[in-house]
Amino acid sequence: MQAKLSSKFQLAIPKTIRDDLHLQAGQQFTLITRGNIIELIPVRSIQQARGMLPFREVVDSEEYRDREERKDYDID
């Protein structure tokens, strides 16, 4: 897919991409350049990023130490 850089150096993101990525007007991006490649990475709020990582069980430090000790001694 192609886009054209305007005389004001603005780039319009095609609607299909905006819709697929749920982009909003005014949204911020991080720009990364690698050689002649430009990457646009949408900046997500904490609320938007919620659920992106797999759920991990919350374990207190004492329980964690107990688990590590059982591993050391092969105790199940």
PQR file with spaces between the fields and no chain letter, atoms N, CA, C, O and H, PARSE charges and radii, in Angstrom:
ATOM       1  N    MET     1       0.848   -1.169    0.000 -0.4000 1.5000
ATOM       2  CA   MET     1       0.000    0.000    0.000 -0.0000 2.0000
ATOM       3  C    MET     1       0.895    1.233    0.000  0.5500 1.7000
ATOM       4  O    MET     1       1.944    1.242    0.644 -0.5500 1.4000
ATOM       5  N    GLN     2       0.494    2.248   -0.702 -0.4000 1.5000
ATOM       6  CA   GLN     2       1.303    3.458   -0.810 -0.0000 2.0000
ATOM       7  C    GLN     2       0.575    4.666   -0.229  0.5500 1.7000
ATOM       8  O    GLN     2      -0.653    4.699   -0.149 -0.5500 1.4000
ATOM       9  H    GLN     2      -0.359    2.241   -1.225  0.4000 1.0000
ATOM      10  N    ALA     3       1.362    5.649    0.170 -0.4000 1.5000
ATOM      11  CA   ALA     3       0.836    6.930    0.635 -0.0000 2.0000
ATOM      12  C    ALA     3       1.751    8.011    0.076  0.5500 1.7000
ATOM      13  O    ALA     3       2.921    7.759   -0.212 -0.5500 1.4000
ATOM      14  H    ALA     3       2.360    5.623    0.105  0.4000 1.0000
ATOM      15  N    LYS     4       1.212    9.214   -0.074 -0.4000 1.5000
ATOM      16  CA   LYS     4       1.976   10.320   -0.665 -0.0000 2.0000
ATOM      17  C    LYS     4       2.262   11.374    0.396  0.5500 1.7000
ATOM      18  O    LYS     4       1.375   11.758    1.158 -0.5500 1.4000
ATOM      19  H    LYS     4       0.262    9.419    0.159  0.4000 1.0000
ATOM      20  N    LEU     5       3.500   11.835    0.439 -0.4000 1.5000
ATOM      21  CA   LEU     5       3.918   12.877    1.362 -0.0000 2.0000
ATOM      22  C    LEU     5       3.474   14.227    0.806  0.5500 1.7000
ATOM      23  O    LEU     5       3.784   14.562   -0.338 -0.5500 1.4000
ATOM      24  H    LEU     5       4.221   11.522   -0.180  0.4000 1.0000
ATOM      25  N    SER     6       2.748   15.003    1.615 -0.4000 1.5000
ATOM      26  CA   SER     6       2.228   16.298    1.147 -0.0000 2.0000
ATOM      27  C    SER     6       3.329   17.357    1.157  0.5500 1.7000
ATOM      28  O    SER     6       4.431   17.121    1.652 -0.5500 1.4000
ATOM      29  H    SER     6       2.496   14.731    2.543  0.4000 1.0000
ATOM      30  N    SER     7       3.009   18.524    0.604 -0.4000 1.5000
ATOM      31  CA   SER     7       3.968   19.636    0.588 -0.0000 2.0000
ATOM      32  C    SER     7       4.286   20.130    2.001  0.5500 1.7000
ATOM      33  O    SER     7       5.291   20.805    2.217 -0.5500 1.4000
ATOM      34  H    SER     7       2.114   18.715    0.203  0.4000 1.0000
ATOM      35  N    LYS     8       3.411   19.783    2.969 -0.4000 1.5000
ATOM      36  CA   LYS     8       3.649   20.139    4.374 -0.0000 2.0000
ATOM      37  C    LYS     8       4.315   18.986    5.127  0.5500 1.7000
ATOM      38  O    LYS     8       4.381   18.994    6.356 -0.5500 1.4000
ATOM      39  H    LYS     8       2.594   19.234    2.793  0.4000 1.0000
ATOM      40  N    PHE     9       4.808   17.994    4.379 -0.4000 1.5000
ATOM      41  CA   PHE     9       5.478   16.815    4.931 -0.0000 2.0000
ATOM      42  C    PHE     9       4.556   15.992    5.825  0.5500 1.7000
ATOM      43  O    PHE     9       5.004   15.396    6.804 -0.5500 1.4000
ATOM      44  H    PHE     9       4.754   17.988    3.380  0.4000 1.0000
ATOM      45  N    GLN    10       3.274   15.960    5.490 -0.4000 1.5000
ATOM      46  CA   GLN    10       2.299   15.143    6.204 -0.0000 2.0000
ATOM      47  C    GLN    10       2.015   13.897    5.380  0.5500 1.7000
ATOM      48  O    GLN    10       2.050   13.922    4.150 -0.5500 1.4000
ATOM      49  H    GLN    10       2.909   16.444    4.694  0.4000 1.0000
ATOM      50  N    LEU    11       1.735   12.815    6.080 -0.4000 1.5000
ATOM      51  CA   LEU    11       1.461   11.540    5.440 -0.0000 2.0000
ATOM      52  C    LEU    11       0.102   11.053    5.921  0.5500 1.7000
ATOM      53  O    LEU    11      -0.129   10.957    7.126 -0.5500 1.4000
ATOM      54  H    LEU    11       1.706   12.794    7.079  0.4000 1.0000
ATOM      55  N    ALA    12      -0.796   10.748    4.996 -0.4000 1.5000
ATOM      56  CA   ALA    12      -2.123   10.248    5.370 -0.0000 2.0000
ATOM      57  C    ALA    12      -2.071    8.725    5.436  0.5500 1.7000
ATOM      58  O    ALA    12      -1.632    8.071    4.490 -0.5500 1.4000
ATOM      59  H    ALA    12      -0.608   10.826    4.017  0.4000 1.0000
ATOM      60  N    ILE    13      -2.519    8.167    6.555 -0.4000 1.5000
ATOM      61  CA   ILE    13      -2.573    6.712    6.716 -0.0000 2.0000
ATOM      62  C    ILE    13      -3.886    6.237    6.105  0.5500 1.7000
ATOM      63  O    ILE    13      -4.949    6.741    6.468 -0.5500 1.4000
ATOM      64  H    ILE    13      -2.875    8.699    7.323  0.4000 1.0000
ATOM      65  N    PRO    14      -3.833    5.279    5.184 -0.5600 1.5000
ATOM      66  CA   PRO    14      -5.058    4.804    4.531  0.2800 2.0000
ATOM      67  C    PRO    14      -6.097    4.298    5.535  0.5500 1.7000
ATOM      68  O    PRO    14      -5.749    3.744    6.578 -0.5500 1.4000
ATOM      69  N    LYS    15      -7.366    4.495    5.207 -0.4000 1.5000
ATOM      70  CA   LYS    15      -8.477    4.152    6.099 -0.0000 2.0000
ATOM      71  C    LYS    15      -8.450    2.692    6.526  0.5500 1.7000
ATOM      72  O    LYS    15      -8.726    2.391    7.687 -0.5500 1.4000
ATOM      73  H    LYS    15      -7.648    4.945    4.360  0.4000 1.0000
ATOM      74  N    THR    16      -8.127    1.784    5.624 -0.4000 1.5000
ATOM      75  CA   THR    16      -8.117    0.359    5.996 -0.0000 2.0000
ATOM      76  C    THR    16      -7.116    0.095    7.116  0.5500 1.7000
ATOM      77  O    THR    16      -7.391   -0.684    8.029 -0.5500 1.4000
ATOM      78  H    THR    16      -7.903    2.028    4.680  0.4000 1.0000
ATOM      79  N    ILE    17      -5.966    0.740    7.046 -0.4000 1.5000
ATOM      80  CA   ILE    17      -4.962    0.569    8.104 -0.0000 2.0000
ATOM      81  C    ILE    17      -5.431    1.233    9.390  0.5500 1.7000
ATOM      82  O    ILE    17      -5.287    0.659   10.470 -0.5500 1.4000
ATOM      83  H    ILE    17      -5.743    1.373    6.305  0.4000 1.0000
ATOM      84  N    ARG    18      -5.993    2.442    9.290 -0.4000 1.5000
ATOM      85  CA   ARG    18      -6.517    3.135   10.487 -0.0000 2.0000
ATOM      86  C    ARG    18      -7.559    2.283   11.185  0.5500 1.7000
ATOM      87  O    ARG    18      -7.554    2.155   12.409 -0.5500 1.4000
ATOM      88  H    ARG    18      -6.110    2.908    8.413  0.4000 1.0000
ATOM      89  N    ASP    19      -8.458    1.696   10.393 -0.4000 1.5000
ATOM      90  CA   ASP    19      -9.518    0.863   10.969 -0.0000 2.0000
ATOM      91  C    ASP    19      -8.949   -0.412   11.585  0.5500 1.7000
ATOM      92  O    ASP    19      -9.319   -0.787   12.698 -0.5500 1.4000
ATOM      93  H    ASP    19      -8.462    1.799    9.398  0.4000 1.0000
ATOM      94  N    ASP    20      -8.047   -1.078   10.860 -0.4000 1.5000
ATOM      95  CA   ASP    20      -7.463   -2.331   11.361 -0.0000 2.0000
ATOM      96  C    ASP    20      -6.713   -2.130   12.673  0.5500 1.7000
ATOM      97  O    ASP    20      -6.755   -2.986   13.557 -0.5500 1.4000
ATOM      98  H    ASP    20      -7.747   -0.774    9.956  0.4000 1.0000
ATOM      99  N    LEU    21      -6.022   -0.990   12.797 -0.4000 1.5000
ATOM     100  CA   LEU    21      -5.213   -0.721   13.993 -0.0000 2.0000
ATOM     101  C    LEU    21      -5.935    0.135   15.028  0.5500 1.7000
ATOM     102  O    LEU    21      -5.363    0.478   16.063 -0.5500 1.4000
ATOM     103  H    LEU    21      -5.988   -0.294   12.080  0.4000 1.0000
ATOM     104  N    HIS    22      -7.198    0.481   14.748 -0.4000 1.5000
ATOM     105  CA   HIS    22      -8.012    1.296   15.669 -0.0000 2.0000
ATOM     106  C    HIS    22      -7.305    2.611   16.008  0.5500 1.7000
ATOM     107  O    HIS    22      -7.244    3.012   17.170 -0.5500 1.4000
ATOM     108  H    HIS    22      -7.663    0.202   13.907  0.4000 1.0000
ATOM     109  N    LEU    23      -6.779    3.269   14.986 -0.4000 1.5000
ATOM     110  CA   LEU    23      -6.090    4.543   15.190 -0.0000 2.0000
ATOM     111  C    LEU    23      -7.109    5.671   15.295  0.5500 1.7000
ATOM     112  O    LEU    23      -8.169    5.629   14.671 -0.5500 1.4000
ATOM     113  H    LEU    23      -6.829    2.943   14.042  0.4000 1.0000
ATOM     114  N    GLN    24      -6.774    6.672   16.089 -0.4000 1.5000
ATOM     115  CA   GLN    24      -7.650    7.820   16.312 -0.0000 2.0000
ATOM     116  C    GLN    24      -6.925    9.095   15.886  0.5500 1.7000
ATOM     117  O    GLN    24      -5.696    9.158   15.925 -0.5500 1.4000
ATOM     118  H    GLN    24      -5.913    6.706   16.597  0.4000 1.0000
ATOM     119  N    ALA    25      -7.688   10.109   15.479 -0.4000 1.5000
ATOM     120  CA   ALA    25      -7.103   11.412   15.150 -0.0000 2.0000
ATOM     121  C    ALA    25      -6.385   11.953   16.377  0.5500 1.7000
ATOM     122  O    ALA    25      -6.909   11.878   17.489 -0.5500 1.4000
ATOM     123  H    ALA    25      -8.686   10.057   15.447  0.4000 1.0000
ATOM     124  N    GLY    26      -5.211   12.488   16.185 -0.4000 1.5000
ATOM     125  CA   GLY    26      -4.432   13.040   17.292 -0.0000 2.0000
ATOM     126  C    GLY    26      -3.569   12.017   18.008  0.5500 1.7000
ATOM     127  O    GLY    26      -2.807   12.374   18.907 -0.5500 1.4000
ATOM     128  H    GLY    26      -4.786   12.550   15.282  0.4000 1.0000
ATOM     129  N    GLN    27      -3.674   10.754   17.625 -0.4000 1.5000
ATOM     130  CA   GLN    27      -2.880    9.707   18.272 -0.0000 2.0000
ATOM     131  C    GLN    27      -1.400    9.945   18.014  0.5500 1.7000
ATOM     132  O    GLN    27      -1.011   10.403   16.939 -0.5500 1.4000
ATOM     133  H    GLN    27      -4.293   10.464   16.894  0.4000 1.0000
ATOM     134  N    GLN    28      -0.587    9.633   19.000 -0.4000 1.5000
ATOM     135  CA   GLN    28       0.851    9.832   18.879 -0.0000 2.0000
ATOM     136  C    GLN    28       1.525    8.549   18.394  0.5500 1.7000
ATOM     137  O    GLN    28       1.026    7.443   18.603 -0.5500 1.4000
ATOM     138  H    GLN    28      -0.903    9.261   19.873  0.4000 1.0000
ATOM     139  N    PHE    29       2.681    8.732   17.736 -0.4000 1.5000
ATOM     140  CA   PHE    29       3.456    7.614   17.208 -0.0000 2.0000
ATOM     141  C    PHE    29       4.916    7.780   17.593  0.5500 1.7000
ATOM     142  O    PHE    29       5.411    8.897   17.742 -0.5500 1.4000
ATOM     143  H    PHE    29       3.086    9.631   17.566  0.4000 1.0000
ATOM     144  N    THR    30       5.587    6.669   17.750 -0.4000 1.5000
ATOM     145  CA   THR    30       7.033    6.649   17.854 -0.0000 2.0000
ATOM     146  C    THR    30       7.554    6.350   16.458  0.5500 1.7000
ATOM     147  O    THR    30       7.065    5.432   15.800 -0.5500 1.4000
ATOM     148  H    THR    30       5.184    5.761   17.629  0.4000 1.0000
ATOM     149  N    LEU    31       8.534    7.109   16.000 -0.4000 1.5000
ATOM     150  CA   LEU    31       9.121    6.890   14.676 -0.0000 2.0000
ATOM     151  C    LEU    31      10.520    6.314   14.839  0.5500 1.7000
ATOM     152  O    LEU    31      11.339    6.833   15.597 -0.5500 1.4000
ATOM     153  H    LEU    31       8.931    7.855   16.535  0.4000 1.0000
ATOM     154  N    ILE    32      10.772    5.244   14.122 -0.4000 1.5000
ATOM     155  CA   ILE    32      12.078    4.591   14.149 -0.0000 2.0000
ATOM     156  C    ILE    32      12.568    4.496   12.714  0.5500 1.7000
ATOM     157  O    ILE    32      11.829    4.063   11.830 -0.5500 1.4000
ATOM     158  H    ILE    32      10.106    4.822   13.507  0.4000 1.0000
ATOM     159  N    THR    33      13.810    4.899   12.482 -0.4000 1.5000
ATOM     160  CA   THR    33      14.379    4.772   11.140 -0.0000 2.0000
ATOM     161  C    THR    33      15.466    3.707   11.158  0.5500 1.7000
ATOM     162  O    THR    33      16.278    3.626   12.080 -0.5500 1.4000
ATOM     163  H    THR    33      14.410    5.250   13.200  0.4000 1.0000
ATOM     164  N    ARG    34      15.454    2.903   10.119 -0.4000 1.5000
ATOM     165  CA   ARG    34      16.482    1.873    9.915 -0.0000 2.0000
ATOM     166  C    ARG    34      16.884    1.951    8.449  0.5500 1.7000
ATOM     167  O    ARG    34      16.182    1.446    7.573 -0.5500 1.4000
ATOM     168  H    ARG    34      14.795    2.969    9.369  0.4000 1.0000
ATOM     169  N    GLY    35      18.010    2.584    8.197 -0.4000 1.5000
ATOM     170  CA   GLY    35      18.411    2.793    6.809 -0.0000 2.0000
ATOM     171  C    GLY    35      17.397    3.690    6.128  0.5500 1.7000
ATOM     172  O    GLY    35      17.155    4.810    6.578 -0.5500 1.4000
ATOM     173  H    GLY    35      18.580    2.995    8.908  0.4000 1.0000
ATOM     174  N    ASN    36      16.795    3.203    5.033 -0.4000 1.5000
ATOM     175  CA   ASN    36      15.786    4.006    4.330 -0.0000 2.0000
ATOM     176  C    ASN    36      14.361    3.573    4.674  0.5500 1.7000
ATOM     177  O    ASN    36      13.421    3.868    3.934 -0.5500 1.4000
ATOM     178  H    ASN    36      16.992    2.293    4.668  0.4000 1.0000
ATOM     179  N    ILE    37      14.205    2.870    5.802 -0.4000 1.5000
ATOM     180  CA   ILE    37      12.887    2.404    6.254 -0.0000 2.0000
ATOM     181  C    ILE    37      12.447    3.238    7.457  0.5500 1.7000
ATOM     182  O    ILE    37      13.233    3.481    8.373 -0.5500 1.4000
ATOM     183  H    ILE    37      14.968    2.631    6.402  0.4000 1.0000
ATOM     184  N    ILE    38      11.185    3.672    7.446 -0.4000 1.5000
ATOM     185  CA   ILE    38      10.598    4.410    8.571 -0.0000 2.0000
ATOM     186  C    ILE    38       9.490    3.548    9.160  0.5500 1.7000
ATOM     187  O    ILE    38       8.580    3.125    8.447 -0.5500 1.4000
ATOM     188  H    ILE    38      10.547    3.475    6.702  0.4000 1.0000
ATOM     189  N    GLU    39       9.569    3.286   10.467 -0.4000 1.5000
ATOM     190  CA   GLU    39       8.508    2.552   11.163 -0.0000 2.0000
ATOM     191  C    GLU    39       7.704    3.538   11.998  0.5500 1.7000
ATOM     192  O    GLU    39       8.273    4.372   12.702 -0.5500 1.4000
ATOM     193  H    GLU    39      10.308    3.629   11.046  0.4000 1.0000
ATOM     194  N    LEU    40       6.385    3.441   11.917 -0.4000 1.5000
ATOM     195  CA   LEU    40       5.480    4.232   12.758 -0.0000 2.0000
ATOM     196  C    LEU    40       4.868    3.275   13.768  0.5500 1.7000
ATOM     197  O    LEU    40       4.178    2.329   13.388 -0.5500 1.4000
ATOM     198  H    LEU    40       5.923    2.763   11.345  0.4000 1.0000
ATOM     199  N    ILE    41       5.113    3.511   15.039 -0.4000 1.5000
ATOM     200  CA   ILE    41       4.596    2.630   16.079 -0.0000 2.0000
ATOM     201  C    ILE    41       3.611    3.425   16.926  0.5500 1.7000
ATOM     202  O    ILE    41       4.001    4.392   17.581 -0.5500 1.4000
ATOM     203  H    ILE    41       5.673    4.279   15.348  0.4000 1.0000
ATOM     204  N    PRO    42       2.324    3.026   16.924 -0.5600 1.5000
ATOM     205  CA   PRO    42       1.337    3.762   17.715  0.2800 2.0000
ATOM     206  C    PRO    42       1.680    3.701   19.204  0.5500 1.7000
ATOM     207  O    PRO    42       1.992    2.636   19.739 -0.5500 1.4000
ATOM     208  N    VAL    43       1.618    4.852   19.860 -0.4000 1.5000
ATOM     209  CA   VAL    43       1.812    4.912   21.304 -0.0000 2.0000
ATOM     210  C    VAL    43       0.470    4.562   21.928  0.5500 1.7000
ATOM     211  O    VAL    43      -0.540    5.200   21.633 -0.5500 1.4000
ATOM     212  H    VAL    43       1.365    5.717   19.426  0.4000 1.0000
ATOM     213  N    ARG    44       0.456    3.565   22.776 -0.4000 1.5000
ATOM     214  CA   ARG    44      -0.781    3.109   23.420 -0.0000 2.0000
ATOM     215  C    ARG    44      -0.788    3.529   24.880  0.5500 1.7000
ATOM     216  O    ARG    44       0.251    3.540   25.540 -0.5500 1.4000
ATOM     217  H    ARG    44       1.277    3.047   23.016  0.4000 1.0000
ATOM     218  N    SER    45      -1.951    3.870   25.372 -0.4000 1.5000
ATOM     219  CA   SER    45      -2.086    4.179   26.795 -0.0000 2.0000
ATOM     220  C    SER    45      -2.078    2.860   27.567  0.5500 1.7000
ATOM     221  O    SER    45      -2.206    1.786   26.980 -0.5500 1.4000
ATOM     222  H    SER    45      -2.795    3.861   24.837  0.4000 1.0000
ATOM     223  N    ILE    46      -1.929    2.952   28.857 -0.4000 1.5000
ATOM     224  CA   ILE    46      -1.954    1.755   29.700 -0.0000 2.0000
ATOM     225  C    ILE    46      -3.275    1.018   29.518  0.5500 1.7000
ATOM     226  O    ILE    46      -3.295   -0.211   29.448 -0.5500 1.4000
ATOM     227  H    ILE    46      -1.825    3.825   29.334  0.4000 1.0000
ATOM     228  N    GLN    47      -4.378    1.759   29.441 -0.4000 1.5000
ATOM     229  CA   GLN    47      -5.689    1.134   29.279 -0.0000 2.0000
ATOM     230  C    GLN    47      -5.778    0.398   27.948  0.5500 1.7000
ATOM     231  O    GLN    47      -6.340   -0.696   27.887 -0.5500 1.4000
ATOM     232  H    GLN    47      -4.361    2.757   29.497  0.4000 1.0000
ATOM     233  N    GLN    48      -5.233    0.980   26.881 -0.4000 1.5000
ATOM     234  CA   GLN    48      -5.275    0.332   25.576 -0.0000 2.0000
ATOM     235  C    GLN    48      -4.368   -0.892   25.531  0.5500 1.7000
ATOM     236  O    GLN    48      -4.668   -1.861   24.833 -0.5500 1.4000
ATOM     237  H    GLN    48      -4.776    1.868   26.931  0.4000 1.0000
ATOM     238  N    ALA    49      -3.269   -0.856   26.266 -0.4000 1.5000
ATOM     239  CA   ALA    49      -2.316   -1.961   26.251 -0.0000 2.0000
ATOM     240  C    ALA    49      -2.777   -3.125   27.122  0.5500 1.7000
ATOM     241  O    ALA    49      -2.245   -4.230   27.012 -0.5500 1.4000
ATOM     242  H    ALA    49      -3.025   -0.069   26.833  0.4000 1.0000
ATOM     243  N    ARG    50      -3.749   -2.889   27.975 -0.4000 1.5000
ATOM     244  CA   ARG    50      -4.232   -3.925   28.883 -0.0000 2.0000
ATOM     245  C    ARG    50      -4.669   -5.149   28.085  0.5500 1.7000
ATOM     246  O    ARG    50      -5.406   -5.043   27.105 -0.5500 1.4000
ATOM     247  H    ARG    50      -4.180   -1.991   28.064  0.4000 1.0000
ATOM     248  N    GLY    51      -4.199   -6.312   28.527 -0.4000 1.5000
ATOM     249  CA   GLY    51      -4.558   -7.559   27.874 -0.0000 2.0000
ATOM     250  C    GLY    51      -3.608   -7.969   26.762  0.5500 1.7000
ATOM     251  O    GLY    51      -3.767   -9.045   26.187 -0.5500 1.4000
ATOM     252  H    GLY    51      -3.600   -6.399   29.323  0.4000 1.0000
ATOM     253  N    MET    52      -2.618   -7.133   26.445 -0.4000 1.5000
ATOM     254  CA   MET    52      -1.682   -7.488   25.381 -0.0000 2.0000
ATOM     255  C    MET    52      -0.710   -8.583   25.821  0.5500 1.7000
ATOM     256  O    MET    52      -0.278   -9.401   25.009 -0.5500 1.4000
ATOM     257  H    MET    52      -2.488   -6.259   26.913  0.4000 1.0000
ATOM     258  N    LEU    53      -0.374   -8.591   27.098 -0.4000 1.5000
ATOM     259  CA   LEU    53       0.533   -9.609   27.617 -0.0000 2.0000
ATOM     260  C    LEU    53      -0.273  -10.725   28.257  0.5500 1.7000
ATOM     261  O    LEU    53      -1.369  -10.488   28.764 -0.5500 1.4000
ATOM     262  H    LEU    53      -0.725   -7.927   27.758  0.4000 1.0000
ATOM     263  N    PRO    54       0.265  -11.946   28.237 -0.5600 1.5000
ATOM     264  CA   PRO    54      -0.467  -13.045   28.856  0.2800 2.0000
ATOM     265  C    PRO    54      -0.603  -12.831   30.363  0.5500 1.7000
ATOM     266  O    PRO    54       0.263  -12.230   30.998 -0.5500 1.4000
ATOM     267  N    PHE    55      -1.699  -13.328   30.918 -0.4000 1.5000
ATOM     268  CA   PHE    55      -1.947  -13.202   32.354 -0.0000 2.0000
ATOM     269  C    PHE    55      -0.902  -13.997   33.118  0.5500 1.7000
ATOM     270  O    PHE    55      -0.605  -15.138   32.765 -0.5500 1.4000
ATOM     271  H    PHE    55      -2.403  -13.816   30.401  0.4000 1.0000
ATOM     272  N    ARG    56      -0.350  -13.406   34.153 -0.4000 1.5000
ATOM     273  CA   ARG    56       0.598  -14.097   35.021 -0.0000 2.0000
ATOM     274  C    ARG    56       0.040  -14.063   36.425  0.5500 1.7000
ATOM     275  O    ARG    56      -0.422  -13.026   36.901 -0.5500 1.4000
ATOM     276  H    ARG    56      -0.591  -12.478   34.440  0.4000 1.0000
ATOM     277  N    GLU    57       0.087  -15.196   37.078 -0.4000 1.5000
ATOM     278  CA   GLU    57      -0.388  -15.306   38.450 -0.0000 2.0000
ATOM     279  C    GLU    57       0.476  -14.428   39.352  0.5500 1.7000
ATOM     280  O    GLU    57       1.701  -14.424   39.237 -0.5500 1.4000
ATOM     281  H    GLU    57       0.462  -16.039   36.692  0.4000 1.0000
ATOM     282  N    VAL    58      -0.164  -13.696   40.238 -0.4000 1.5000
ATOM     283  CA   VAL    58       0.560  -12.864   41.195 -0.0000 2.0000
ATOM     284  C    VAL    58       0.947  -13.741   42.377  0.5500 1.7000
ATOM     285  O    VAL    58       0.104  -14.409   42.976 -0.5500 1.4000
ATOM     286  H    VAL    58      -1.159  -13.699   40.332  0.4000 1.0000
ATOM     287  N    VAL    59       2.226  -13.728   42.699 -0.4000 1.5000
ATOM     288  CA   VAL    59       2.740  -14.570   43.778 -0.0000 2.0000
ATOM     289  C    VAL    59       3.495  -13.678   44.746  0.5500 1.7000
ATOM     290  O    VAL    59       4.299  -12.843   44.333 -0.5500 1.4000
ATOM     291  H    VAL    59       2.911  -13.185   42.213  0.4000 1.0000
ATOM     292  N    ASP    60       3.231  -13.859   46.053 -0.4000 1.5000
ATOM     293  CA   ASP    60       3.985  -13.050   47.011 -0.0000 2.0000
ATOM     294  C    ASP    60       5.396  -13.619   47.157  0.5500 1.7000
ATOM     295  O    ASP    60       5.661  -14.748   46.742 -0.5500 1.4000
ATOM     296  H    ASP    60       2.578  -14.538   46.388  0.4000 1.0000
ATOM     297  N    SER    61       6.291  -12.843   47.742 -0.4000 1.5000
ATOM     298  CA   SER    61       7.708  -13.217   47.792 -0.0000 2.0000
ATOM     299  C    SER    61       7.940  -14.500   48.584  0.5500 1.7000
ATOM     300  O    SER    61       8.808  -15.293   48.218 -0.5500 1.4000
ATOM     301  H    SER    61       6.076  -11.926   48.079  0.4000 1.0000
ATOM     302  N    GLU    62       7.187  -14.724   49.657 -0.4000 1.5000
ATOM     303  CA   GLU    62       7.369  -15.934   50.459 -0.0000 2.0000
ATOM     304  C    GLU    62       6.978  -17.172   49.654  0.5500 1.7000
ATOM     305  O    GLU    62       7.688  -18.177   49.669 -0.5500 1.4000
ATOM     306  H    GLU    62       6.482  -14.080   49.954  0.4000 1.0000
ATOM     307  N    GLU    63       5.861  -17.098   48.960 -0.4000 1.5000
ATOM     308  CA   GLU    63       5.430  -18.223   48.135 -0.0000 2.0000
ATOM     309  C    GLU    63       6.443  -18.482   47.020  0.5500 1.7000
ATOM     310  O    GLU    63       6.713  -19.634   46.682 -0.5500 1.4000
ATOM     311  H    GLU    63       5.283  -16.282   48.948  0.4000 1.0000
ATOM     312  N    TYR    64       7.001  -17.421   46.454 -0.4000 1.5000
ATOM     313  CA   TYR    64       8.007  -17.569   45.397 -0.0000 2.0000
ATOM     314  C    TYR    64       9.239  -18.300   45.933  0.5500 1.7000
ATOM     315  O    TYR    64       9.759  -19.207   45.282 -0.5500 1.4000
ATOM     316  H    TYR    64       6.782  -16.485   46.728  0.4000 1.0000
ATOM     317  N    ARG    65       9.709  -17.901   47.132 -0.4000 1.5000
ATOM     318  CA   ARG    65      10.874  -18.575   47.735 -0.0000 2.0000
ATOM     319  C    ARG    65      10.574  -20.041   47.986  0.5500 1.7000
ATOM     320  O    ARG    65      11.424  -20.898   47.747 -0.5500 1.4000
ATOM     321  H    ARG    65       9.287  -17.165   47.661  0.4000 1.0000
ATOM     322  N    ASP    66       9.364  -20.340   48.470 -0.4000 1.5000
ATOM     323  CA   ASP    66       8.988  -21.734   48.710 -0.0000 2.0000
ATOM     324  C    ASP    66       9.034  -22.537   47.416  0.5500 1.7000
ATOM     325  O    ASP    66       9.534  -23.662   47.401 -0.5500 1.4000
ATOM     326  H    ASP    66       8.673  -19.643   48.664  0.4000 1.0000
ATOM     327  N    ARG    67       8.523  -21.972   46.341 -0.4000 1.5000
ATOM     328  CA   ARG    67       8.544  -22.664   45.046 -0.0000 2.0000
ATOM     329  C    ARG    67       9.978  -22.916   44.593  0.5500 1.7000
ATOM     330  O    ARG    67      10.296  -24.000   44.102 -0.5500 1.4000
ATOM     331  H    ARG    67       8.117  -21.058   46.353  0.4000 1.0000
ATOM     332  N    GLU    68      10.841  -21.920   44.756 -0.4000 1.5000
ATOM     333  CA   GLU    68      12.234  -22.067   44.346 -0.0000 2.0000
ATOM     334  C    GLU    68      12.927  -23.142   45.174  0.5500 1.7000
ATOM     335  O    GLU    68      13.716  -23.920   44.637 -0.5500 1.4000
ATOM     336  H    GLU    68      10.582  -21.040   45.155  0.4000 1.0000
ATOM     337  N    GLU    69      12.642  -23.198   46.483 -0.4000 1.5000
ATOM     338  CA   GLU    69      13.238  -24.234   47.329 -0.0000 2.0000
ATOM     339  C    GLU    69      12.778  -25.616   46.895  0.5500 1.7000
ATOM     340  O    GLU    69      13.571  -26.556   46.865 -0.5500 1.4000
ATOM     341  H    GLU    69      12.002  -22.566   46.919  0.4000 1.0000
ATOM     342  N    ARG    70      11.493  -25.745   46.558 -0.4000 1.5000
ATOM     343  CA   ARG    70      10.990  -27.049   46.106 -0.0000 2.0000
ATOM     344  C    ARG    70      11.677  -27.464   44.809  0.5500 1.7000
ATOM     345  O    ARG    70      11.966  -28.643   44.611 -0.5500 1.4000
ATOM     346  H    ARG    70      10.848  -24.981   46.583  0.4000 1.0000
ATOM     347  N    LYS    71      11.937  -26.506   43.931 -0.4000 1.5000
ATOM     348  CA   LYS    71      12.658  -26.819   42.687 -0.0000 2.0000
ATOM     349  C    LYS    71      14.062  -27.327   42.996  0.5500 1.7000
ATOM     350  O    LYS    71      14.528  -28.295   42.395 -0.5500 1.4000
ATOM     351  H    LYS    71      11.701  -25.548   44.092  0.4000 1.0000
ATOM     352  N    ASP    72      14.738  -26.657   43.950 -0.4000 1.5000
ATOM     353  CA   ASP    72      16.106  -27.046   44.302 -0.0000 2.0000
ATOM     354  C    ASP    72      16.166  -28.467   44.833  0.5500 1.7000
ATOM     355  O    ASP    72      17.141  -29.182   44.602 -0.5500 1.4000
ATOM     356  H    ASP    72      14.360  -25.871   44.438  0.4000 1.0000
ATOM     357  N    TYR    73      15.128  -28.877   45.541 -0.4000 1.5000
ATOM     358  CA   TYR    73      15.116  -30.202   46.153 -0.0000 2.0000
ATOM     359  C    TYR    73      14.219  -31.181   45.415  0.5500 1.7000
ATOM     360  O    TYR    73      13.979  -32.286   45.901 -0.5500 1.4000
ATOM     361  H    TYR    73      14.336  -28.296   45.729  0.4000 1.0000
ATOM     362  N    ASP    74      13.723  -30.795   44.256 -0.4000 1.5000
ATOM     363  CA   ASP    74      12.804  -31.636   43.469 -0.0000 2.0000
ATOM     364  C    ASP    74      11.610  -32.100   44.288  0.5500 1.7000
ATOM     365  O    ASP    74      11.207  -33.260   44.203 -0.5500 1.4000
ATOM     366  H    ASP    74      13.917  -29.897   43.860  0.4000 1.0000
ATOM     367  N    ILE    75      11.048  -31.200   45.078 -0.4000 1.5000
ATOM     368  CA   ILE    75       9.874  -31.508   45.895 -0.0000 2.0000
ATOM     369  C    ILE    75       8.656  -30.948   45.189  0.5500 1.7000
ATOM     370  O    ILE    75       8.638  -29.773   44.823 -0.5500 1.4000
ATOM     371  H    ILE    75      11.376  -30.258   45.146  0.4000 1.0000
ATOM     372  N    ASP    76       7.630  -31.779   44.992 -0.4000 1.5000
ATOM     373  CA   ASP    76       6.388  -31.307   44.362 -0.0000 2.0000
ATOM     374  C    ASP    76       5.294  -31.141   45.354  0.5500 1.7000
ATOM     375  O    ASP    76       4.185  -30.751   44.991 -0.5500 1.4000
ATOM     376  H    ASP    76       7.645  -32.734   45.289  0.4000 1.0000
